Amino acid sequence: MDLRFNLVTLGTISWSMRRVLANQKPNLFFTLVIATQLVEDSMLKLDRICRDANVKLVLVRSYGLAGFVRISVKEHPIIDSKPDHFLDDLRLNNPWPELKSFVETIDLNVSEPAAAHKHIPYVVILVKMAEEWAQSHSGNLPSTREEKKEFKDLVKSKMVSTDEDNYKEAIEAAFKVFAPRGISSEVQKLINDSCAEVNSNSSAFWVMVAALKEFVLNEGGGEAPLEGSIPDMTSSTEHYINLQKIYLAKAEADFLVIEERVKNILKKIGRDPSSIPKPTIKSFCKNARKLKLCRYRMVEDEFRNPSVTEIQKYLADEDYSGAMGFYILLRAADRFAANYNKFPGQFDGGMDEDISRLKTTALSLLTDLGCNGSVLPDDLIHEMCRFGASEIHVVSAFVGGIASQEVIKLVTKQFVPMLGTYIFNGIDHKSQLLKL
């Protein structure tokens, strides 16, 4: 088996595995390493090398009808996480002064001209309705199912005809009023992280997080910087443009505050105040509510000290037992190879003996992991031996495609890469993620 791996920066370079692992302190000048078809010992050593060099590592393996992908990096911050579903940042339940002033200039009871009532933006309708509700409910917004229904009925009662799309939009968007104020628990956890206490060695990301923390505690009043965009809605052109300008102005004002705080922090820690580009800070502000931080366990830590509870849960789960079985058997196959100088079923003859040896090795591995009494299906062990450590084209192509998607996420720092160990089960046609 040709144990080679690709090292990726702007291009792709293929190096011999032996050249890197033979060097106690290799000089890795790469940003990301893709390592394919490595046995366990080589995985662990390469992971330590990459961790010491602060280089991202993606481990990929194709073995018969099974596949394996594992990311390993100390931490991977993501500014533009691009979540599938995310609430618009409209602040309907916490409007700032300029938005309040604009809303107050519009009368929901306007009757002339006739079209005016139909072209009030739902943002204005909901801000007014939320304020009206709060005044009659001791400053509180709807929280129970009954109150939320009552609030929607209140909005509906303001309609003067059945064809008012703006009020229909307001009723459909009423849930945005019920959303909790302030930052999410995930962002709160981020700004409370010890890394937010920055020093001269801190990354640009953590410097901006430190600035965000100061903003939330001061100018933001518990909120993150405003994104500044508004969705399409039924509205007169004049109202929509004015509303858009108000949101953009607030977003720009928040950005300027964050930018100034970033510069002050950089100066305080002895760095160039202009070392973080303005577009980077602007992108950070726009996506402040969607920040993500991925931290990965070292492969050695996962292999030596996995969560026994999780392993047992996966083995007992009919849906995940196949993936967990392949995870154990891939590692058992490496132990088998270390003991017998071949992979199970790799050569003709002795299949029954290899099956018996692999089963014993797998049970020993489970015991070492603290899963005494756990067993793997005989059919799965037989299949693993039948694979004979072969690399099947279609499986390799599929698993390689999965790995390439994760590499793109890591390099571009967009979207959230998978957390855990990905297992492809070609027998049952399943792709599953194990968090151990």
N, C-alpha and C positions, 0 to 999 in steps of 0.2 A: 504494500500500500504506500502510495506516495504522500508522505506527510508534508504538505506545503501550505503556505497561507499567503494571503494578499495583504499588503500594507497600503492603505489608501490615504493620500493627501489630496492633491489636485488631480493626480493620475493614479495608476495602479502599478505596483511593483511586486514581483513574486520573488520571495527569498526562501532559501532552504531553512527548514525548521531547525536543523542541527546547528546552523550558524548562530542563531539567536539564543537557543537554549544552552549552547556550550559556553556562551559568554556570561560571566557572573553579573556584570553590570553593562549590558549592551546600551549603546547610545541610540535611543529611538527618537528620530526627528519627525515622526508622523503624528497625525492627529487622531487617526483611527486605524485599528487593526482588525481585519477579517481573517479568522483562523478556521480552516476547514479540516475535517477528518482527523482530529487529534484524539489520542487516547487520554485517559484521565490524568495521569501524571504530567503529561505535557500541557494539558489545560491549566492545571494548578500552577505550574511554574510560569507559564506565559502570563497568566492573570496577575501573579505577583509582580512580574517585570513591568507590565502595563500600568498597574496601580502605582508603582514607585515612580514611573515616568509621567503619571497623570494622562495616560493615553486611553482612549475608549477602546473597548474590545468587544467584538461580536464573534461568538463561537457557533459554528454551524456543522452539522453532521447529518449525513445520509447513510442509513444502514438498513439494507433490505427495503421493507415496506414501512420503516420507521424513520422519523426525522427529528432533529433537535436543534433549537436555536436559543442561545442565551446571551444576553447583554451584560456586560460588567463594566462599571465606571463608578468612581467615587460619588459624583453627583452630576446631574444633567439638568440645568435650569432651562425652562422653556418660557419665553415671553409670549409668543404667538401660538398658543396651544390649539386654536381652532376647534373649540368644542362643537359637537353636532347641534346641541340645543342650549341656548343661553338667553336669559331674560334681557330685553332691551334696557339700557341704562337711561331711563327717563326721569327718575326721581319723582314719580307722581305722588308718593306719600311723604316726600321730604324736599319740596321745591325750594330753590334758592331765591333770594330777593328779586332778581331780575325776572325770573320766570313768574313769580307771584304777581309782580307789577303788570306784566303782559296779560296774564289771565284776568286780572281785575278790570282790564279795559274792555273785555268782551262780555256782553250781556246774553245769558242763555235764554232770556225771555224775549229776545228780539223778534219782531214779527214783520218788519218791513226793511228791505224788500223780502219777498216770500222765500227766496233762495238762501237768504243769509243764515237762517236757522239750520239749514241742511249742510252748511259748509263751515261749521265750527269744528276745528280739529278735536279728535277724541282726547288728546292730551289735555286740552283746556277743560273739556267736559269733566274728565275724571279728577283733575286737580280741584276744580270747584266742588264736585260732589264729595270728594274726600274731606275737604275743609268743612263743608256743611255737615257731614256725618260726625266728624270729630267734635264740632261745637255742641252737638246734641248728645254726645256720648262721652263726656268728661275727657275729651282730648284723645280718645282711643279710636283706632280704626277697626273695621270688622275682623273678627278672629274665628268665630265659630261658624259652622255650616249655615246655621239659621241667619246669622248676621250677614254673611256674604250674600246669601240669597236676597235678604232684605235690601242690601246695598244695590244689587243689580236691579231690583224692582224700583228702587228710588231713581236710578238712572233712566230706566224705561219710562217712568212716569213723566219725564221731561220731554218726551217725544210729542210732537204735535201732529205727525202723520206717520203712516206705516212704511213709507218709502225713504226714511231718513237713514241712509247708510252710515253716516257718521255716528249716530247713536247706537246702531247695531255693532259697529266696531268698538264703541266704548263699553258696551255690555260684554263683548267677547274678550276685551282686554282688561276687564275689571280685576282679574287675578293679579295684575301688575301692581295694583294698589295694596293688595294684601301681602305682598312680598316683604320680608323683614328688612328693616333699614340697616345701613352699615355694611361692613365687609363680611365676606363669607368666613366660615371657620377655617377653611384651607388657607386663605390669605392671612388670617389672624395667626395661624400657626407659623406661617412663613416669616412674618415680621417679628414674631417672638423667638425665632430661631437664634441660637447663640452666634451664628455666622453674621447676623445683622449688626452685631457689635464689631464694626469694621476696623481694619488696621491697614498698614501700607501694602500688605500682601493680598488684600481682599480683591475679588474679581469685580468687574464692572457691575455685574448683576447684583451682588450683595451691597455695593455702594448705593445703587438705585433703590434696593429694598430698604436700606437704612433711611434714605430720603423719604420713601413712601411712609415709613413708620412715623417719622416726624410730621409729615403732612396729615396723616390720619388723626394724630393726636392734637393737631393744632388747626391749621386752616380748613382741613377737610371736615372737621366736626364729626369724626367717626366714619366718614365716607372716603372711598378711593377717588382719584381724579376722574372727572366726567369723561366719558368716551367722546361725546360731541356729535354723534350721529342720531338721526331719527328715522323711523321706518316710514314707508309710504302710508298715506291715510287720506280719507276723504276730507278735503279742505279747499277753501278759496286759495288762490295763488298767493295773495297778499299775506294771509295768516300763516301759510306754510313757510314762506320765505322768512318772515319775521321770526317764526318759531325756530327755524333752522339757524338763523343768525344768533339767536339767544343761546342755543346749545353749543354752537361753535365758539362763541365768545367765552363761555364758561369753561369749555375744555381748554382753550388757549390760555386763559388765566391760571387754571390749575397746572398746566404744563410749565408755565413760567415760574411758578412757585417751586415746583419739583426741580426744575433746572437749576434754580438758584441754590436750593438746598444741596443738590448733587455737587455743585461747584464748591460750596462751603465745606462739605464733608471731605472732598478730595484735597482741598487746601489744608484742612485740619490734619489729615493723615500723611501729609508731605508729598502729595502727588499733583501733577499738572491739573489745574481746575478745568481745563478744556480737553482732557484726555478721553472723556466719554463724548462721542459725537452727538450733536443735537437730534438728528433723526433717530438715534438709538433711544434717547430719553423720551422722545415723542412717542415712539412705538411702545415703550414701556408704559407710559401714561395711558395710552389708548387701550392697552390690554391688561391694565393693573388688576382688574377683577378676575382675570383668567390665568394668572400666573401659575405655573406648575413647577415642582421640583421633584425629580426622580433620583432616588438614592438606591444603589444596588449592593447587596451583600457580595463579599468576595466569593468566588466559586468554591474555594477551599472551605470557607465558613459554612456554606450551604451543604457541601458534601460531608463535612465532618460533624456539623451540629445542626442538622435539619430540624424542622418542627415535627416531632414524632406524632403529635396530635393531627397535624395536617396530613401526614403520610397515611396514617390509619384511616382518616376520614376519606381520603381519595380511594384507598384500596377497598373500602366498604361501599363506596358509591358506585352503583352499577354503570353510571354514565362516565365516570372518571377512572374506573379501575383499569381499563386498557391503557390509558395514557400513563398512569402511575406504574403499571406493570412494565411498560417499555422503558420508562425512566430507570427503574431498578435494573432491568435486564441489560440496558446499554452499559451501565456501570459494571454489572456483573461480567459482561463480555470482555471488558477491559481487564478485570482481575483474572479472568480465564486466560486471556492472552499473555498476561504477565507470568502466569504460573506454567503454562503449557506451550508457550512460544507459537501459538496460533490462535485464531478466533474460532469459536464453536462452529462446527460444520464447514469450516473453510476448505478442507481437503476431502477428497472422496474416501469413504471407508470410515469406520469407527463412529458413525452417527449416534448409535445408541449410547456409546460411552460418553460422547460429547454432551448428549442430553442429560445424562446422569450427573456429569461433572458440573454443567451449567446450573442445574437445579440445586446442587449442593452449594455452589458458589453464591447463588442468589439468596438462598436461605441464610448463609453465613453473613452476607451483606445486610440483610434485613435485621439480623440479630445485632450486628455492629451499630446499626442505626437506632436500636432500642425498640424495634418492632418484633419482639419475641412472640412466636406463635403465628405470625402472619405468613401466609403462603401465596404463591402465584399460580395461576391456572396452568396445568400441564400443557394445554394446547398452545398457550403463548410461548412457553419455553421451547416446545417443539418447533414453532414457527421461527423463533429466534435462531435456532440451529440451522433450520432450512435456509435462512437468509445467507449464511456463510460469509458474513461481512461484505456482501456484494453492494455495489452502488448502482441502483436502477435509474436509468435516465430520467424517467418521468418524475420519480420521487425527488431526485436531486434537483431537477428543474423547479419543481414546486417549492421545495424547502429553500432553495436559493432565491426564489422570488420573494418569499416571506422575509428572508434575511435582508434582501436588497431594500425592501420597503422600510425596514427598521434603520438601515444605514442612512437612507435619505432623511429620515426624521432626525437622526442624531447629527448629521452634517448640517442640515438647514436650520435645526433647532425650531422646527415647526411640527405641530401635532405631538401627541404623547406616545413615546415608544413603549413597548410592552414591558410590564414589570413582572418578572417571574421567568420560569423555564417553559418555553414553547415545545410541545410534543405533537408531531404529526403521526397519526395512526392510520396507515394506508389500508389496513385490513378492514376497519370499521368506517373508513372515510371521515375521520374526525380530526379537527385541529383544536387543541386545548392548552390552556395556560395553567401551570402548576406554580403556586406560590408557597415555597418551602423556606 
